[in-house]
């Protein structure tokens, strides 16, 4: 995963807020990026301060095949901006499809919850 500066995260968050203000129905994501293999990464706001990175197979597919939940807003933004889509992003606490969980985003403490 590439390094992401605080300035880059702040700029991306501000642009996401502007996009939602212009078209709040059409822009339900905070951030969207097409990955090198054509998959699309979406950063979405969830309940509370939680965020989720969701992946779709291509830009016109709204069926997500992988969803990573984050409790730490900065970690979510850092992963959304810096992750290349290979393996897992850093800092997530729950992967919905597999039941994997990482307390405090710590990969060393990963377990599977049925």
N, CA, C and O atoms as a GROMACS GRO file, in nm:
protein
  456
    1UNK      N    1   0.085  -0.117   0.000
    1UNK     CA    2   0.000   0.000   0.000
    1UNK      C    3   0.090   0.124   0.000
    1UNK      O    4   0.187   0.131   0.075
    2UNK      N    5   0.057   0.220  -0.083
    2UNK     CA    6   0.140   0.339  -0.090
    2UNK      C    7   0.111   0.432   0.028
    2UNK      O    8   0.003   0.428   0.087
    3UNK      N    9   0.208   0.516   0.060
    3UNK     CA   10   0.192   0.614   0.166
    3UNK      C   11   0.094   0.723   0.121
    3UNK      O   12   0.096   0.766   0.005
    4UNK      N   13   0.010   0.766   0.211
    4UNK     CA   14  -0.089   0.870   0.182
    4UNK      C   15  -0.072   0.980   0.286
    4UNK      O   16  -0.073   0.954   0.406
    5UNK      N   17  -0.055   1.103   0.240
    5UNK     CA   18  -0.034   1.215   0.332
    5UNK      C   19  -0.167   1.263   0.391
    5UNK      O   20  -0.274   1.237   0.337
    6UNK      N   21  -0.156   1.334   0.503
    6UNK     CA   22  -0.274   1.395   0.565
    6UNK      C   23  -0.339   1.495   0.470
    6UNK      O   24  -0.462   1.504   0.464
    7UNK      N   25  -0.257   1.570   0.398
    7UNK     CA   26  -0.312   1.667   0.302
    7UNK      C   27  -0.393   1.598   0.193
    7UNK      O   28  -0.499   1.647   0.154
    8UNK      N   29  -0.343   1.483   0.144
    8UNK     CA   30  -0.415   1.409   0.040
    8UNK      C   31  -0.550   1.358   0.092
    8UNK      O   32  -0.650   1.362   0.021
    9UNK      N   33  -0.551   1.310   0.218
    9UNK     CA   34  -0.676   1.262   0.278
    9UNK      C   35  -0.775   1.377   0.296
    9UNK      O   36  -0.893   1.361   0.267
   10UNK      N   37  -0.726   1.491   0.342
   10UNK     CA   38  -0.812   1.607   0.364
   10UNK      C   39  -0.872   1.656   0.232
   10UNK      O   40  -0.991   1.686   0.225
   11UNK      N   41  -0.790   1.661   0.128
   11UNK     CA   42  -0.838   1.705  -0.003
   11UNK      C   43  -0.943   1.610  -0.058
   11UNK      O   44  -1.048   1.653  -0.106
   12UNK      N   45  -0.916   1.478  -0.049
   12UNK     CA   46  -1.012   1.379  -0.100
   12UNK      C   47  -1.144   1.387  -0.023
   12UNK      O   48  -1.251   1.378  -0.083
   13UNK      N   49  -1.137   1.403   0.108
   13UNK     CA   50  -1.259   1.413   0.189
   13UNK      C   51  -1.339   1.538   0.152
   13UNK      O   52  -1.461   1.532   0.141
   14UNK      N   53  -1.270   1.651   0.132
   14UNK     CA   54  -1.338   1.774   0.095
   14UNK      C   55  -1.405   1.761  -0.042
   14UNK      O   56  -1.518   1.806  -0.060
   15UNK      N   57  -1.336   1.699  -0.137
   15UNK     CA   58  -1.396   1.679  -0.270
   15UNK      C   59  -1.517   1.586  -0.262
   15UNK      O   60  -1.615   1.607  -0.333
   16UNK      N   61  -1.510   1.485  -0.177
   16UNK     CA   62  -1.624   1.395  -0.158
   16UNK      C   63  -1.743   1.468  -0.101
   16UNK      O   64  -1.857   1.443  -0.142
   17UNK      N   65  -1.720   1.558  -0.005
   17UNK     CA   66  -1.828   1.636   0.053
   17UNK      C   67  -1.890   1.727  -0.052
   17UNK      O   68  -2.012   1.741  -0.058
   18UNK      N   69  -1.807   1.789  -0.135
   18UNK     CA   70  -1.859   1.875  -0.242
   18UNK      C   71  -1.942   1.796  -0.342
   18UNK      O   72  -2.049   1.841  -0.384
   19UNK      N   73  -1.894   1.677  -0.382
   19UNK     CA   74  -1.970   1.593  -0.475
   19UNK      C   75  -2.107   1.559  -0.419
   19UNK      O   76  -2.207   1.564  -0.491
   20UNK      N   77  -2.112   1.525  -0.292
   20UNK     CA   78  -2.240   1.489  -0.230
   20UNK      C   79  -2.332   1.609  -0.218
   20UNK      O   80  -2.454   1.596  -0.228
   21UNK      N   81  -2.275   1.727  -0.196
   21UNK     CA   82  -2.356   1.848  -0.185
   21UNK      C   83  -2.420   1.884  -0.319
   21UNK      O   84  -2.534   1.929  -0.324
   22UNK      N   85  -2.346   1.863  -0.427
   22UNK     CA   86  -2.396   1.894  -0.561
   22UNK      C   87  -2.504   1.795  -0.602
   22UNK      O   88  -2.606   1.835  -0.660
   23UNK      N   89  -2.484   1.667  -0.572
   23UNK     CA   90  -2.578   1.563  -0.613
   23UNK      C   91  -2.589   1.459  -0.502
   23UNK      O   92  -2.532   1.351  -0.513
   24UNK      N   93  -2.662   1.490  -0.393
   24UNK     CA   94  -2.667   1.399  -0.278
   24UNK      C   95  -2.729   1.264  -0.308
   24UNK      O   96  -2.700   1.167  -0.238
   25UNK      N   97  -2.812   1.254  -0.409
   25UNK     CA   98  -2.872   1.124  -0.442
   25UNK      C   99  -2.780   1.044  -0.532
   25UNK      O  100  -2.765   0.924  -0.514
   26UNK      N  101  -2.719   1.108  -0.627
   26UNK     CA  102  -2.631   1.038  -0.720
   26UNK      C  103  -2.495   1.004  -0.664
   26UNK      O  104  -2.429   0.914  -0.715
   27UNK      N  105  -2.451   1.075  -0.561
   27UNK     CA  106  -2.320   1.049  -0.502
   27UNK      C  107  -2.338   0.999  -0.360
   27UNK      O  108  -2.323   1.076  -0.264
   28UNK      N  109  -2.368   0.872  -0.345
   28UNK     CA  110  -2.389   0.813  -0.213
   28UNK      C  111  -2.257   0.768  -0.152
   28UNK      O  112  -2.255   0.725  -0.036
   29UNK      N  113  -2.148   0.777  -0.226
   29UNK     CA  114  -2.018   0.741  -0.174
   29UNK      C  115  -1.940   0.867  -0.138
   29UNK      O  116  -1.969   0.976  -0.186
   30UNK      N  117  -1.840   0.849  -0.052
   30UNK     CA  118  -1.751   0.960  -0.016
   30UNK      C  119  -1.635   0.970  -0.113
   30UNK      O  120  -1.580   1.078  -0.136
   31UNK      N  121  -1.598   0.856  -0.170
   31UNK     CA  122  -1.483   0.849  -0.259
   31UNK      C  123  -1.502   0.730  -0.351
   31UNK      O  124  -1.555   0.626  -0.309
   32UNK      N  125  -1.459   0.743  -0.476
   32UNK     CA  126  -1.471   0.635  -0.574
   32UNK      C  127  -1.344   0.634  -0.659
   32UNK      O  128  -1.295   0.740  -0.700
   33UNK      N  129  -1.293   0.515  -0.686
   33UNK     CA  130  -1.172   0.504  -0.768
   33UNK      C  131  -1.173   0.372  -0.844
   33UNK      O  132  -1.204   0.268  -0.788
   34UNK      N  133  -1.139   0.378  -0.973
   34UNK     CA  134  -1.126   0.256  -1.054
   34UNK      C  135  -0.985   0.203  -1.033
   34UNK      O  136  -0.887   0.275  -1.051
   35UNK      N  137  -0.976   0.076  -0.996
   35UNK     CA  138  -0.846   0.011  -0.974
   35UNK      C  139  -0.787  -0.035  -1.106
   35UNK      O  140  -0.856  -0.037  -1.208
   36UNK      N  141  -0.661  -0.071  -1.105
   36UNK     CA  142  -0.590  -0.110  -1.227
   36UNK      C  143  -0.652  -0.226  -1.302
   36UNK      O  144  -0.639  -0.235  -1.424
   37UNK      N  145  -0.721  -0.316  -1.232
   37UNK     CA  146  -0.781  -0.433  -1.297
   37UNK      C  147  -0.927  -0.408  -1.338
   37UNK      O  148  -0.995  -0.501  -1.383
   38UNK      N  149  -0.975  -0.285  -1.324
   38UNK     CA  150  -1.112  -0.251  -1.365
   38UNK      C  151  -1.214  -0.255  -1.253
   38UNK      O  152  -1.324  -0.202  -1.269
   39UNK      N  153  -1.180  -0.316  -1.140
   39UNK     CA  154  -1.273  -0.313  -1.027
   39UNK      C  155  -1.285  -0.169  -0.977
   39UNK      O  156  -1.198  -0.085  -1.000
   40UNK      N  157  -1.396  -0.142  -0.908
   40UNK     CA  158  -1.418  -0.007  -0.857
   40UNK      C  159  -1.425  -0.012  -0.705
   40UNK      O  160  -1.495  -0.094  -0.646
   41UNK      N  161  -1.350   0.078  -0.642
   41UNK     CA  162  -1.346   0.092  -0.497
   41UNK      C  163  -1.436   0.209  -0.459
   41UNK      O  164  -1.426   0.318  -0.515
   42UNK      N  165  -1.524   0.185  -0.363
   42UNK     CA  166  -1.612   0.290  -0.310
   42UNK      C  167  -1.585   0.302  -0.160
   42UNK      O  168  -1.575   0.201  -0.090
   43UNK      N  169  -1.574   0.423  -0.111
   43UNK     CA  170  -1.568   0.448   0.032
   43UNK      C  171  -1.704   0.505   0.071
   43UNK      O  172  -1.747   0.607   0.019
   44UNK      N  173  -1.770   0.437   0.165
   44UNK     CA  174  -1.906   0.474   0.202
   44UNK      C  175  -1.915   0.506   0.351
   44UNK      O  176  -1.846   0.444   0.432
   45UNK      N  177  -1.999   0.602   0.386
   45UNK     CA  178  -2.028   0.632   0.526
   45UNK      C  179  -2.130   0.530   0.577
   45UNK      O  180  -2.226   0.497   0.508
   46UNK      N  181  -2.107   0.482   0.696
   46UNK     CA  182  -2.199   0.389   0.760
   46UNK      C  183  -2.253   0.455   0.887
   46UNK      O  184  -2.232   0.575   0.907
   47UNK      N  185  -2.320   0.381   0.971
   47UNK     CA  186  -2.374   0.437   1.096
   47UNK      C  187  -2.260   0.485   1.186
   47UNK      O  188  -2.151   0.429   1.186
   48UNK      N  189  -2.288   0.587   1.262
   48UNK     CA  190  -2.186   0.643   1.351
   48UNK      C  191  -2.073   0.703   1.269
   48UNK      O  192  -2.098   0.765   1.166
   49UNK      N  193  -1.952   0.685   1.312
   49UNK     CA  194  -1.835   0.733   1.238
   49UNK      C  195  -1.772   0.622   1.156
   49UNK      O  196  -1.659   0.638   1.108
   50UNK      N  197  -1.840   0.511   1.139
   50UNK     CA  198  -1.785   0.398   1.066
   50UNK      C  199  -1.786   0.423   0.916
   50UNK      O  200  -1.875   0.491   0.863
   51UNK      N  201  -1.687   0.369   0.848
   51UNK     CA  202  -1.678   0.376   0.703
   51UNK      C  203  -1.660   0.236   0.648
   51UNK      O  204  -1.620   0.145   0.721
   52UNK      N  205  -1.689   0.218   0.520
   52UNK     CA  206  -1.674   0.088   0.456
   52UNK      C  207  -1.613   0.107   0.319
   52UNK      O  208  -1.652   0.196   0.243
   53UNK      N  209  -1.515   0.022   0.287
   53UNK     CA  210  -1.464   0.012   0.151
   53UNK      C  211  -1.534  -0.105   0.086
   53UNK      O  212  -1.527  -0.217   0.137
   54UNK      N  213  -1.601  -0.080  -0.025
   54UNK     CA  214  -1.670  -0.185  -0.101
   54UNK      C  215  -1.611  -0.192  -0.241
   54UNK      O  216  -1.576  -0.089  -0.299
   55UNK      N  217  -1.601  -0.312  -0.293
   55UNK     CA  218  -1.549  -0.333  -0.428
   55UNK      C  219  -1.655  -0.391  -0.518
   55UNK      O  220  -1.726  -0.485  -0.480
   56UNK      N  221  -1.666  -0.335  -0.639
   56UNK     CA  222  -1.752  -0.394  -0.741
   56UNK      C  223  -1.663  -0.443  -0.855
   56UNK      O  224  -1.549  -0.398  -0.869
   57UNK      N  225  -1.714  -0.533  -0.935
   57UNK     CA  226  -1.634  -0.595  -1.042
   57UNK      C  227  -1.601  -0.498  -1.155
   57UNK      O  228  -1.496  -0.510  -1.219
   58UNK      N  229  -1.690  -0.402  -1.180
   58UNK     CA  230  -1.665  -0.300  -1.282
   58UNK      C  231  -1.756  -0.181  -1.253
   58UNK      O  232  -1.842  -0.188  -1.165
   59UNK      N  233  -1.737  -0.073  -1.325
   59UNK     CA  234  -1.803   0.053  -1.292
   59UNK      C  235  -1.956   0.049  -1.297
   59UNK      O  236  -2.020   0.126  -1.226
   60UNK      N  237  -2.014  -0.036  -1.377
   60UNK     CA  238  -2.159  -0.039  -1.389
   60UNK      C  239  -2.222  -0.151  -1.307
   60UNK      O  240  -2.342  -0.177  -1.318
   61UNK      N  241  -2.142  -0.217  -1.224
   61UNK     CA  242  -2.190  -0.325  -1.138
   61UNK      C  243  -2.202  -0.273  -0.996
   61UNK      O  244  -2.102  -0.241  -0.933
   62UNK      N  245  -2.323  -0.264  -0.946
   62UNK     CA  246  -2.343  -0.216  -0.809
   62UNK      C  247  -2.353  -0.331  -0.710
   62UNK      O  248  -2.384  -0.308  -0.592
   63UNK      N  249  -2.328  -0.452  -0.755
   63UNK     CA  250  -2.323  -0.566  -0.664
   63UNK      C  251  -2.183  -0.578  -0.607
   63UNK      O  252  -2.090  -0.614  -0.679
   64UNK      N  253  -2.166  -0.549  -0.479
   64UNK     CA  254  -2.034  -0.552  -0.419
   64UNK      C  255  -1.993  -0.695  -0.387
   64UNK      O  256  -2.072  -0.773  -0.335
   65UNK      N  257  -1.869  -0.728  -0.419
   65UNK     CA  258  -1.820  -0.863  -0.392
   65UNK      C  259  -1.726  -0.869  -0.273
   65UNK      O  260  -1.689  -0.978  -0.228
   66UNK      N  261  -1.688  -0.753  -0.220
   66UNK     CA  262  -1.600  -0.750  -0.103
   66UNK      C  263  -1.623  -0.620  -0.028
   66UNK      O  264  -1.623  -0.512  -0.087
   67UNK      N  265  -1.642  -0.632   0.104
   67UNK     CA  266  -1.672  -0.516   0.188
   67UNK      C  267  -1.588  -0.519   0.314
   67UNK      O  268  -1.591  -0.617   0.389
   68UNK      N  269  -1.513  -0.412   0.338
   68UNK     CA  270  -1.427  -0.398   0.455
   68UNK      C  271  -1.479  -0.285   0.542
   68UNK      O  272  -1.493  -0.172   0.495
   69UNK      N  273  -1.508  -0.314   0.669
   69UNK     CA  274  -1.558  -0.214   0.762
   69UNK      C  275  -1.444  -0.155   0.844
   69UNK      O  276  -1.351  -0.225   0.883
   70UNK      N  277  -1.452  -0.026   0.868
   70UNK     CA  278  -1.351   0.047   0.945
   70UNK      C  279  -1.418   0.126   1.056
   70UNK      O  280  -1.523   0.186   1.035
   71UNK      N  281  -1.356   0.126   1.175
   71UNK     CA  282  -1.401   0.213   1.283
   71UNK      C  283  -1.319   0.342   1.284
   71UNK      O  284  -1.366   0.446   1.331
   72UNK      N  285  -1.198   0.336   1.233
   72UNK     CA  286  -1.107   0.450   1.233
   72UNK      C  287  -1.119   0.523   1.098
   72UNK      O  288  -1.081   0.469   0.994
   73UNK      N  289  -1.171   0.644   1.101
   73UNK     CA  290  -1.195   0.721   0.979
   73UNK      C  291  -1.066   0.746   0.901
   73UNK      O  292  -1.064   0.733   0.778
   74UNK      N  293  -0.958   0.780   0.970
   74UNK     CA  294  -0.831   0.806   0.903
   74UNK      C  295  -0.777   0.680   0.834
   74UNK      O  296  -0.726   0.688   0.722
   75UNK      N  297  -0.789   0.566   0.900
   75UNK     CA  298  -0.744   0.440   0.839
   75UNK      C  299  -0.826   0.408   0.715
   75UNK      O  300  -0.771   0.360   0.615
   76UNK      N  301  -0.955   0.433   0.721
   76UNK     CA  302  -1.041   0.407   0.605
   76UNK      C  303  -1.000   0.495   0.487
   76UNK      O  304  -0.986   0.446   0.375
   77UNK      N  305  -0.980   0.624   0.512
   77UNK     CA  306  -0.938   0.713   0.404
   77UNK      C  307  -0.800   0.675   0.351
   77UNK      O  308  -0.776   0.675   0.230
   78UNK      N  309  -0.708   0.642   0.443
   78UNK     CA  310  -0.573   0.603   0.401
   78UNK      C  311  -0.578   0.480   0.311
   78UNK      O  312  -0.508   0.475   0.210
   79UNK      N  313  -0.659   0.383   0.348
   79UNK     CA  314  -0.671   0.261   0.267
   79UNK      C  315  -0.742   0.288   0.135
   79UNK      O  316  -0.702   0.235   0.031
   80UNK      N  317  -0.846   0.370   0.138
   80UNK     CA  318  -0.919   0.400   0.015
   80UNK      C  319  -0.828   0.469  -0.087
   80UNK      O  320  -0.839   0.443  -0.207
   81UNK      N  321  -0.740   0.554  -0.041
   81UNK     CA  322  -0.652   0.628  -0.130
   81UNK      C  323  -0.526   0.551  -0.168
   81UNK      O  324  -0.475   0.566  -0.279
   82UNK      N  325  -0.476   0.468  -0.077
   82UNK     CA  326  -0.346   0.406  -0.100
   82UNK      C  327  -0.344   0.259  -0.138
   82UNK      O  328  -0.242   0.210  -0.185
   83UNK      N  329  -0.455   0.189  -0.118
   83UNK     CA  330  -0.459   0.045  -0.145
   83UNK      C  331  -0.476   0.020  -0.293
   83UNK      O  332  -0.555   0.085  -0.360
   84UNK      N  333  -0.399  -0.078  -0.346
   84UNK     CA  334  -0.405  -0.110  -0.489
   84UNK      C  335  -0.505  -0.220  -0.522
   84UNK      O  336  -0.519  -0.257  -0.638
   85UNK      N  337  -0.575  -0.274  -0.422
   85UNK     CA  338  -0.676  -0.377  -0.446
   85UNK      C  339  -0.623  -0.518  -0.434
   85UNK      O  340  -0.700  -0.614  -0.444
   86UNK      N  341  -0.492  -0.534  -0.412
   86UNK     CA  342  -0.432  -0.666  -0.393
   86UNK      C  343  -0.432  -0.702  -0.246
   86UNK      O  344  -0.404  -0.618  -0.161
   87UNK      N  345  -0.465  -0.828  -0.214
   87UNK     CA  346  -0.470  -0.869  -0.074
   87UNK      C  347  -0.580  -0.794  -0.001
   87UNK      O  348  -0.688  -0.773  -0.056
   88UNK      N  349  -0.552  -0.755   0.121
   88UNK     CA  350  -0.647  -0.678   0.202
   88UNK      C  351  -0.591  -0.539   0.227
   88UNK      O  352  -0.470  -0.521   0.233
   89UNK      N  353  -0.680  -0.439   0.241
   89UNK     CA  354  -0.633  -0.307   0.283
   89UNK      C  355  -0.589  -0.316   0.430
   89UNK      O  356  -0.612  -0.417   0.496
   90UNK      N  357  -0.529  -0.211   0.480
   90UNK     CA  358  -0.486  -0.207   0.620
   90UNK      C  359  -0.591  -0.136   0.705
   90UNK      O  360  -0.661  -0.048   0.657
   91UNK      N  361  -0.601  -0.177   0.831
   91UNK     CA  362  -0.682  -0.104   0.928
   91UNK      C  363  -0.828  -0.143   0.941
   91UNK      O  364  -0.899  -0.087   1.024
   92UNK      N  365  -0.876  -0.239   0.860
   92UNK     CA  366  -1.016  -0.277   0.869
   92UNK      C  367  -1.042  -0.362   0.993
   92UNK      O  368  -0.950  -0.423   1.048
   93UNK      N  369  -1.168  -0.365   1.037
   93UNK     CA  370  -1.205  -0.442   1.155
   93UNK      C  371  -1.297  -0.559   1.124
   93UNK      O  372  -1.310  -0.652   1.203
   94UNK      N  373  -1.362  -0.555   1.007
   94UNK     CA  374  -1.454  -0.664   0.971
   94UNK      C  375  -1.463  -0.676   0.820
   94UNK      O  376  -1.480  -0.577   0.749
   95UNK      N  377  -1.450  -0.802   0.772
   95UNK     CA  378  -1.471  -0.831   0.630
   95UNK      C  379  -1.603  -0.908   0.624
   95UNK      O  380  -1.611  -1.022   0.670
   96UNK      N  381  -1.703  -0.847   0.568
   96UNK     CA  382  -1.840  -0.898   0.575
   96UNK      C  383  -1.855  -1.037   0.513
   96UNK      O  384  -1.917  -1.124   0.574
   97UNK      N  385  -1.800  -1.058   0.394
   97UNK     CA  386  -1.824  -1.183   0.322
   97UNK      C  387  -1.761  -1.305   0.389
   97UNK      O  388  -1.816  -1.415   0.378
   98UNK      N  389  -1.649  -1.289   0.456
   98UNK     CA  390  -1.579  -1.404   0.514
   98UNK      C  391  -1.600  -1.419   0.664
   98UNK      O  392  -1.567  -1.523   0.721
   99UNK      N  393  -1.655  -1.316   0.730
   99UNK     CA  394  -1.671  -1.320   0.875
   99UNK      C  395  -1.541  -1.292   0.949
   99UNK      O  396  -1.536  -1.304   1.072
  100UNK      N  397  -1.436  -1.256   0.876
  100UNK     CA  398  -1.308  -1.226   0.943
  100UNK      C  399  -1.320  -1.095   1.018
  100UNK      O  400  -1.388  -1.002   0.974
  101UNK      N  401  -1.254  -1.089   1.132
  101UNK     CA  402  -1.252  -0.968   1.215
  101UNK      C  403  -1.110  -0.943   1.261
  101UNK      O  404  -1.032  -1.035   1.284
  102UNK      N  405  -1.078  -0.815   1.275
  102UNK     CA  406  -0.947  -0.772   1.323
  102UNK      C  407  -0.969  -0.666   1.431
  102UNK      O  408  -0.990  -0.549   1.400
  103UNK      N  409  -0.963  -0.706   1.557
  103UNK     CA  410  -0.980  -0.608   1.664
  103UNK      C  411  -0.882  -0.492   1.648
  103UNK      O  412  -0.762  -0.513   1.631
  104UNK      N  413  -0.933  -0.370   1.653
  104UNK     CA  414  -0.853  -0.248   1.637
  104UNK      C  415  -0.775  -0.246   1.505
  104UNK      O  416  -0.676  -0.174   1.494
  105UNK      N  417  -0.819  -0.324   1.405
  105UNK     CA  418  -0.752  -0.326   1.275
  105UNK      C  419  -0.622  -0.402   1.275
  105UNK      O  420  -0.545  -0.390   1.179
  106UNK      N  421  -0.594  -0.479   1.379
  106UNK     CA  422  -0.467  -0.551   1.396
  106UNK      C  423  -0.471  -0.686   1.326
  106UNK      O  424  -0.542  -0.776   1.369
  107UNK      N  425  -0.393  -0.702   1.218
  107UNK     CA  426  -0.389  -0.827   1.142
  107UNK      C  427  -0.340  -0.944   1.225
  107UNK      O  428  -0.379  -1.058   1.199
  108UNK      N  429  -0.256  -0.920   1.324
  108UNK     CA  430  -0.204  -1.027   1.410
  108UNK      C  431  -0.314  -1.090   1.496
  108UNK      O  432  -0.300  -1.204   1.540
  109UNK      N  433  -0.422  -1.019   1.519
  109UNK     CA  434  -0.530  -1.067   1.605
  109UNK      C  435  -0.652  -1.112   1.525
  109UNK      O  436  -0.761  -1.125   1.581
  110UNK      N  437  -0.635  -1.135   1.396
  110UNK     CA  438  -0.749  -1.172   1.311
  110UNK      C  439  -0.810  -1.305   1.353
  110UNK      O  440  -0.739  -1.400   1.388
  111UNK      N  441  -0.942  -1.311   1.350
  111UNK     CA  442  -1.014  -1.436   1.376
  111UNK      C  443  -1.140  -1.436   1.287
  111UNK      O  444  -1.177  -1.334   1.230
  112UNK      N  445  -1.203  -1.554   1.278
  112UNK     CA  446  -1.324  -1.566   1.199
  112UNK      C  447  -1.441  -1.584   1.293
  112UNK      O  448  -1.440  -1.670   1.381
  113UNK      N  449  -1.541  -1.500   1.273
  113UNK     CA  450  -1.663  -1.511   1.353
  113UNK      C  451  -1.770  -1.570   1.264
  113UNK      O  452  -1.803  -1.513   1.160
  114UNK      N  453  -1.826  -1.684   1.304
  114UNK     CA  454  -1.929  -1.749   1.220
  114UNK      C  455  -2.055  -1.666   1.207
  114UNK      O  456  -2.150  -1.707   1.140
   0.00000   0.00000   0.00000
